[in-house]
Amino acid sequence: DGGITQSPKYLFRKEGQNVTLSCEQNLNHDAMYWYRQDPGQGLRLIYYSQIVNDFQKGDIAEGYSVSREKKESFPLTVTSAQKNPTAFYLCASSIDRGLRYGYTFGSGTRLTVV
Amino acid sequence: DQQVKQNSPSLSVQEGRISILNCDYTNSMFDYFLWYKKYPAEGPTFLISISSIKDKNEDGRFTVFLNKSAKHLSLHIVPSQPGDSAVYFCAASEGSSNTGKLIFGQGTTLQVKP
């Protein structure tokens, strides 16, 4: 079955640590996205990539980094510079840049700072 | 600056009745609009979309209406079913920018009572 796999489902981070969230897709989609969901704020775009070895900052990229070395993979690193990292993180991909058919989302990773 | 707004955080309807979820936007450059449905601890799933050249799009029980002059769109669910209980997000895109970026509203929690 094709889809997007995010791992882990739950992640706990200590203050000052970097953590990496995994996102893998086998849909052969070119475009991939990372969003963050906070209560009452909807989904906000962190980074996106339309092609391998290229990515762009979204609206809230500070404190995050990404890589796109393979078409199937788009990992997100939450660095110690991110002041409020506790949130639900969603990875998505799209075949047509998300318009006619929408994004396909993963099931998310909940990150908690302890 | 919230470019896409869902002003009703929650909505409760009786099974079999119509559910109407509303969304307002401010950016006149948006030319594609989408609705997503999300269950707790899962990623959103694409429901239906509409291009700005249309004012209505229908798919089964789901119909999206677009009023460009009012910068308003709505999702109608008829008849509503208990399984429709979820958070609904509207999203908008500047298709001409060719980035695939979606701007999401804050979400509306729909509860359909049996």
Interface residues (C-beta under 8 A of the other chain):
Chain A: I4 Q6 A31 Y33 Y35 G40 Q41 G42 L43 R44 L45 Y48 Q50 Q56 G58 L90 A92 S94 D96 R97 G98 L99 R100 Y101 G102 Y103 T104 F105 G106 S107 G108 R110
Chain B: V4 Q6 P9 Y32 L34 Y36 A41 E42 G43 P44 T45 F46 S49 F89 A91 S93 G95 N98 T99 G100 K101 L102 I103 F104 G105 Q106 G107
